[in-house]
Amino acid sequence: MRYGARMTASLEPSVHGDLTGADGPVRALFERIAGPAADPAAPDLAAIGAALVAFAGELDYVLRWVERLGETNGALPIHAPQRGPRLTIVHRPRGEMGAVHDHGTWIALSPIVGVETHRRYQVLGEGTAARPHVVESLALAPTQLATLLPPDDLHDHGHLIGNGEPSHTLILAGDDQSLNTRNEWDPATGRHRFLLPGDRGRWLASEAWPAR
């Protein structure tokens, strides 16, 4: 299904679980993933990812969200109910990666424009010798896809110099990650901290490690 330029869209974040007030393309996306996402512990990520990629390709609509976020370093919610699946558009500046973190919920992400570097990690070693090591590195072009499922969801993403233009990327998450106790790492030093509920962590890896 395509939604052309004639479609009326509010471009306002929707916050109701029943999709009241959501724009047509957003409502169609969440109706399409309702079945595949019904079991949060065992989502059908192939089906969810296919739905997100199709949505990311609806350029008449999603480019308007790109324009709204602009070059802002941050995230803008598109659909953000109190609980359950939610959709956000994010942008990080040139040469900036996010901190290495996990979510504690399933994730699907797909760029609209630009190239999003996405790296998945595995922690090797024990105690002070523990370090996250890259086990997968992807350079995602528009409508390409990466998915994550806990506990294999330690990752970072953003832009690397020489790897295309910084992206505007859609992130579809299974729930509100800020409700979970999560992990954040500095791979270079091996520093680790727990992110308690409500702590969203560092947005950029270049931000200072918080003082205890």
C-alpha positions as YAML, in Angstrom:
chain: A
units: angstrom
residues:
- id: 1
  name: MET
  ca: [0.00, 0.00, 0.00]
- id: 2
  name: ARG
  ca: [1.31, 3.44, -0.86]
- id: 3
  name: TYR
  ca: [0.33, 6.76, 0.65]
- id: 4
  name: GLY
  ca: [0.90, 9.54, -1.85]
- id: 5
  name: ALA
  ca: [1.27, 13.28, -1.56]
- id: 6
  name: ARG
  ca: [-2.51, 13.72, -1.43]
- id: 7
  name: MET
  ca: [-2.59, 12.06, 1.99]
- id: 8
  name: THR
  ca: [-3.37, 14.37, 4.92]
- id: 9
  name: ALA
  ca: [-0.88, 13.89, 7.75]
- id: 10
  name: SER
  ca: [-0.55, 15.68, 11.09]
- id: 11
  name: LEU
  ca: [3.11, 14.76, 11.70]
- id: 12
  name: GLU
  ca: [2.30, 14.82, 15.40]
- id: 13
  name: PRO
  ca: [3.47, 11.98, 17.66]
- id: 14
  name: SER
  ca: [0.62, 9.60, 18.53]
- id: 15
  name: VAL
  ca: [0.54, 8.38, 22.12]
- id: 16
  name: HIS
  ca: [-2.54, 6.16, 22.33]
- id: 17
  name: GLY
  ca: [-2.21, 2.40, 22.19]
- id: 18
  name: ASP
  ca: [-5.37, 2.21, 20.07]
- id: 19
  name: LEU
  ca: [-3.65, 4.47, 17.48]
- id: 20
  name: THR
  ca: [-6.21, 7.23, 17.98]
- id: 21
  name: GLY
  ca: [-4.91, 10.26, 16.13]
- id: 22
  name: ALA
  ca: [-2.16, 8.39, 14.30]
- id: 23
  name: ASP
  ca: [-1.50, 9.25, 10.66]
- id: 24
  name: GLY
  ca: [-2.68, 6.64, 8.16]
- id: 25
  name: PRO
  ca: [0.75, 5.20, 7.33]
- id: 26
  name: VAL
  ca: [1.62, 4.87, 11.03]
- id: 27
  name: ARG
  ca: [-1.70, 3.20, 11.80]
- id: 28
  name: ALA
  ca: [-1.20, 0.79, 8.88]
- id: 29
  name: LEU
  ca: [2.31, -0.13, 10.10]
- id: 30
  name: PHE
  ca: [1.16, -0.94, 13.62]
- id: 31
  name: GLU
  ca: [-1.88, -2.85, 12.40]
- id: 32
  name: ARG
  ca: [0.45, -4.90, 10.19]
- id: 33
  name: ILE
  ca: [2.81, -5.80, 13.05]
- id: 34
  name: ALA
  ca: [0.09, -6.46, 15.64]
- id: 35
  name: GLY
  ca: [0.15, -10.21, 15.03]
- id: 36
  name: PRO
  ca: [3.93, -10.64, 14.59]
- id: 37
  name: ALA
  ca: [4.56, -8.57, 17.75]
- id: 38
  name: ALA
  ca: [1.83, -10.16, 19.87]
- id: 39
  name: ASP
  ca: [4.30, -12.21, 21.94]
- id: 40
  name: PRO
  ca: [6.99, -9.78, 23.17]
- id: 41
  name: ALA
  ca: [9.31, -12.66, 24.07]
- id: 42
  name: ALA
  ca: [9.05, -14.35, 20.67]
- id: 43
  name: PRO
  ca: [8.28, -11.74, 18.02]
- id: 44
  name: ASP
  ca: [8.32, -12.56, 14.32]
- id: 45
  name: LEU
  ca: [11.18, -10.17, 13.51]
- id: 46
  name: ALA
  ca: [11.19, -11.10, 9.83]
- id: 47
  name: ALA
  ca: [7.58, -9.95, 9.47]
- id: 48
  name: ILE
  ca: [8.10, -6.91, 11.69]
- id: 49
  name: GLY
  ca: [11.21, -5.96, 9.73]
- id: 50
  name: ALA
  ca: [9.45, -6.34, 6.39]
- id: 51
  name: ALA
  ca: [6.70, -4.02, 7.59]
- id: 52
  name: LEU
  ca: [9.22, -1.42, 8.78]
- id: 53
  name: VAL
  ca: [11.17, -1.54, 5.51]
- id: 54
  name: ALA
  ca: [7.95, -1.01, 3.57]
- id: 55
  name: PHE
  ca: [7.10, 1.95, 5.81]
- id: 56
  name: ALA
  ca: [10.62, 3.41, 5.38]
- id: 57
  name: GLY
  ca: [10.06, 3.30, 1.62]
- id: 58
  name: GLU
  ca: [6.91, 5.45, 1.83]
- id: 59
  name: LEU
  ca: [8.97, 8.53, 0.98]
- id: 60
  name: ASP
  ca: [6.03, 10.85, 0.37]
- id: 61
  name: TYR
  ca: [5.28, 10.46, 4.07]
- id: 62
  name: VAL
  ca: [8.50, 9.61, 5.93]
- id: 63
  name: LEU
  ca: [10.60, 12.35, 4.30]
- id: 64
  name: ARG
  ca: [8.31, 14.82, 6.03]
- id: 65
  name: TRP
  ca: [9.49, 13.39, 9.36]
- id: 66
  name: VAL
  ca: [13.09, 13.73, 8.15]
- id: 67
  name: GLU
  ca: [12.42, 17.39, 7.41]
- id: 68
  name: ARG
  ca: [10.77, 17.90, 10.78]
- id: 69
  name: LEU
  ca: [13.75, 16.43, 12.70]
- id: 70
  name: GLY
  ca: [16.22, 18.16, 10.38]
- id: 71
  name: GLU
  ca: [19.84, 18.15, 11.54]
- id: 72
  name: THR
  ca: [18.87, 17.96, 15.20]
- id: 73
  name: ASN
  ca: [21.11, 15.57, 17.12]
- id: 74
  name: GLY
  ca: [18.50, 13.41, 18.79]
- id: 75
  name: ALA
  ca: [15.28, 11.48, 18.48]
- id: 76
  name: LEU
  ca: [11.68, 12.33, 17.68]
- id: 77
  name: PRO
  ca: [8.82, 9.98, 18.62]
- id: 78
  name: ILE
  ca: [6.35, 9.12, 15.87]
- id: 79
  name: HIS
  ca: [4.20, 6.67, 17.86]
- id: 80
  name: ALA
  ca: [4.87, 6.46, 21.60]
- id: 81
  name: PRO
  ca: [2.13, 4.77, 23.65]
- id: 82
  name: GLN
  ca: [2.62, 4.17, 27.36]
- id: 83
  name: ARG
  ca: [3.45, 0.50, 26.74]
- id: 84
  name: GLY
  ca: [4.00, -1.77, 23.75]
- id: 85
  name: PRO
  ca: [5.59, -1.23, 20.33]
- id: 86
  name: ARG
  ca: [6.69, 2.29, 19.48]
- id: 87
  name: LEU
  ca: [8.33, 4.10, 16.56]
- id: 88
  name: THR
  ca: [11.00, 6.81, 16.63]
- id: 89
  name: ILE
  ca: [13.09, 8.65, 14.05]
- id: 90
  name: VAL
  ca: [16.70, 9.36, 15.09]
- id: 91
  name: HIS
  ca: [19.66, 11.30, 13.74]
- id: 92
  name: ARG
  ca: [23.27, 11.52, 14.92]
- id: 93
  name: PRO
  ca: [25.80, 14.00, 13.52]
- id: 94
  name: ARG
  ca: [28.63, 13.24, 11.13]
- id: 95
  name: GLY
  ca: [31.24, 11.00, 12.72]
- id: 96
  name: GLU
  ca: [29.22, 10.30, 15.88]
- id: 97
  name: MET
  ca: [28.24, 6.85, 17.12]
- id: 98
  name: GLY
  ca: [25.91, 6.10, 19.97]
- id: 99
  name: ALA
  ca: [27.12, 4.50, 23.17]
- id: 100
  name: VAL
  ca: [27.27, 0.69, 23.29]
- id: 101
  name: HIS
  ca: [24.05, -0.37, 24.97]
- id: 102
  name: ASP
  ca: [21.24, -2.89, 25.06]
- id: 103
  name: HIS
  ca: [17.48, -2.41, 25.17]
- id: 104
  name: GLY
  ca: [15.89, -5.38, 26.92]
- id: 105
  name: THR
  ca: [13.25, -5.48, 24.19]
- id: 106
  name: TRP
  ca: [13.18, -6.39, 20.50]
- id: 107
  name: ILE
  ca: [14.35, -3.79, 17.99]
- id: 108
  name: ALA
  ca: [14.07, -3.26, 14.24]
- id: 109
  name: LEU
  ca: [15.76, -0.31, 12.54]
- id: 110
  name: SER
  ca: [15.92, 0.94, 8.97]
- id: 111
  name: PRO
  ca: [17.34, 4.18, 7.50]
- id: 112
  name: ILE
  ca: [15.22, 6.51, 5.42]
- id: 113
  name: VAL
  ca: [18.18, 8.49, 4.02]
- id: 114
  name: GLY
  ca: [21.93, 8.25, 4.56]
- id: 115
  name: VAL
  ca: [23.97, 5.31, 5.84]
- id: 116
  name: GLU
  ca: [23.57, 4.00, 9.38]
- id: 117
  name: THR
  ca: [26.48, 2.01, 10.78]
- id: 118
  name: HIS
  ca: [25.12, -0.73, 13.04]
- id: 119
  name: ARG
  ca: [27.42, -2.94, 15.11]
- id: 120
  name: ARG
  ca: [26.42, -5.84, 17.34]
- id: 121
  name: TYR
  ca: [28.66, -6.89, 20.22]
- id: 122
  name: GLN
  ca: [29.38, -9.87, 22.42]
- id: 123
  name: VAL
  ca: [31.06, -9.48, 25.82]
- id: 124
  name: LEU
  ca: [34.13, -11.71, 26.09]
- id: 125
  name: GLY
  ca: [36.29, -12.23, 29.16]
- id: 126
  name: GLU
  ca: [35.47, -12.01, 32.82]
- id: 127
  name: GLY
  ca: [35.82, -9.43, 35.56]
- id: 128
  name: THR
  ca: [38.12, -6.53, 34.73]
- id: 129
  name: ALA
  ca: [39.13, -8.31, 31.50]
- id: 130
  name: ALA
  ca: [35.58, -8.23, 30.10]
- id: 131
  name: ARG
  ca: [35.23, -6.26, 26.87]
- id: 132
  name: PRO
  ca: [32.52, -5.94, 24.22]
- id: 133
  name: HIS
  ca: [33.77, -7.23, 20.87]
- id: 134
  name: VAL
  ca: [32.16, -6.53, 17.51]
- id: 135
  name: VAL
  ca: [30.58, -9.68, 16.07]
- id: 136
  name: GLU
  ca: [28.62, -8.01, 13.26]
- id: 137
  name: SER
  ca: [29.06, -4.70, 11.47]
- id: 138
  name: LEU
  ca: [26.57, -3.42, 8.90]
- id: 139
  name: ALA
  ca: [26.46, -0.28, 6.77]
- id: 140
  name: LEU
  ca: [22.72, 0.09, 6.30]
- id: 141
  name: ALA
  ca: [21.50, 2.01, 3.27]
- id: 142
  name: PRO
  ca: [17.90, 3.25, 2.96]
- id: 143
  name: THR
  ca: [15.28, 0.52, 3.52]
- id: 144
  name: GLN
  ca: [17.91, -1.99, 4.64]
- id: 145
  name: LEU
  ca: [17.26, -3.61, 8.00]
- id: 146
  name: ALA
  ca: [18.83, -4.69, 11.27]
- id: 147
  name: THR
  ca: [16.96, -6.49, 14.05]
- id: 148
  name: LEU
  ca: [17.83, -7.37, 17.64]
- id: 149
  name: LEU
  ca: [16.34, -9.74, 20.19]
- id: 150
  name: PRO
  ca: [17.45, -9.94, 23.84]
- id: 151
  name: PRO
  ca: [19.72, -11.16, 25.23]
- id: 152
  name: ASP
  ca: [21.69, -10.75, 21.98]
- id: 153
  name: ASP
  ca: [20.96, -7.03, 21.70]
- id: 154
  name: LEU
  ca: [24.16, -5.26, 22.75]
- id: 155
  name: HIS
  ca: [24.92, -2.80, 19.96]
- id: 156
  name: ASP
  ca: [25.78, 0.69, 18.84]
- id: 157
  name: HIS
  ca: [24.78, 2.67, 15.79]
- id: 158
  name: GLY
  ca: [25.29, 6.04, 14.15]
- id: 159
  name: HIS
  ca: [27.71, 7.49, 11.61]
- id: 160
  name: LEU
  ca: [31.33, 6.70, 10.78]
- id: 161
  name: ILE
  ca: [33.45, 9.11, 8.72]
- id: 162
  name: GLY
  ca: [33.92, 7.80, 5.19]
- id: 163
  name: ASN
  ca: [30.78, 5.69, 5.39]
- id: 164
  name: GLY
  ca: [28.27, 7.75, 3.43]
- id: 165
  name: GLU
  ca: [26.17, 10.58, 4.80]
- id: 166
  name: PRO
  ca: [24.70, 10.62, 8.33]
- id: 167
  name: SER
  ca: [21.33, 8.92, 8.33]
- id: 168
  name: HIS
  ca: [17.83, 9.60, 9.52]
- id: 169
  name: THR
  ca: [16.78, 6.19, 10.79]
- id: 170
  name: LEU
  ca: [13.52, 4.65, 11.95]
- id: 171
  name: ILE
  ca: [13.65, 2.56, 15.14]
- id: 172
  name: LEU
  ca: [10.76, 0.26, 15.97]
- id: 173
  name: ALA
  ca: [10.95, -1.09, 19.53]
- id: 174
  name: GLY
  ca: [8.87, -3.69, 21.32]
- id: 175
  name: ASP
  ca: [8.34, -1.59, 24.44]
- id: 176
  name: ASP
  ca: [9.62, 1.38, 26.43]
- id: 177
  name: GLN
  ca: [13.26, 0.51, 27.06]
- id: 178
  name: SER
  ca: [13.48, 3.04, 29.90]
- id: 179
  name: LEU
  ca: [11.41, 0.68, 32.06]
- id: 180
  name: ASN
  ca: [14.23, -1.89, 32.00]
- id: 181
  name: THR
  ca: [17.55, -2.19, 33.80]
- id: 182
  name: ARG
  ca: [20.01, -2.13, 30.92]
- id: 183
  name: ASN
  ca: [23.75, -2.17, 30.19]
- id: 184
  name: GLU
  ca: [26.10, 0.45, 28.80]
- id: 185
  name: TRP
  ca: [29.76, -0.13, 27.90]
- id: 186
  name: ASP
  ca: [32.84, 1.77, 26.85]
- id: 187
  name: PRO
  ca: [34.62, -0.84, 24.67]
- id: 188
  name: ALA
  ca: [37.95, 1.01, 24.70]
- id: 189
  name: THR
  ca: [38.32, 1.01, 28.48]
- id: 190
  name: GLY
  ca: [36.05, -1.87, 29.46]
- id: 191
  name: ARG
  ca: [33.99, 0.40, 31.68]
- id: 192
  name: HIS
  ca: [30.47, -0.87, 32.29]
- id: 193
  name: ARG
  ca: [27.48, 0.53, 34.11]
- id: 194
  name: PHE
  ca: [23.92, -0.50, 34.70]
- id: 195
  name: LEU
  ca: [21.27, 1.89, 33.42]
- id: 196
  name: LEU
  ca: [18.50, 1.82, 35.99]
- id: 197
  name: PRO
  ca: [14.88, 2.38, 34.91]
- id: 198
  name: GLY
  ca: [14.47, 5.97, 33.77]
- id: 199
  name: ASP
  ca: [18.14, 6.39, 32.77]
- id: 200
  name: ARG
  ca: [18.37, 6.51, 28.99]
- id: 201
  name: GLY
  ca: [22.17, 6.53, 29.00]
- id: 202
  name: ARG
  ca: [24.58, 8.51, 26.85]
- id: 203
  name: TRP
  ca: [23.23, 9.45, 23.44]
- id: 204
  name: LEU
  ca: [26.73, 9.71, 21.93]
- id: 205
  name: ALA
  ca: [29.79, 7.61, 22.67]
- id: 206
  name: SER
  ca: [31.81, 10.85, 22.68]
- id: 207
  name: GLU
  ca: [29.96, 12.11, 25.76]
- id: 208
  name: ALA
  ca: [31.87, 11.90, 29.04]
- id: 209
  name: TRP
  ca: [31.44, 8.77, 31.13]
- id: 210
  name: PRO
  ca: [29.27, 9.80, 34.10]
- id: 211
  name: ALA
  ca: [30.98, 10.32, 37.45]
- id: 212
  name: ARG
  ca: [29.91, 7.88, 40.10]
...
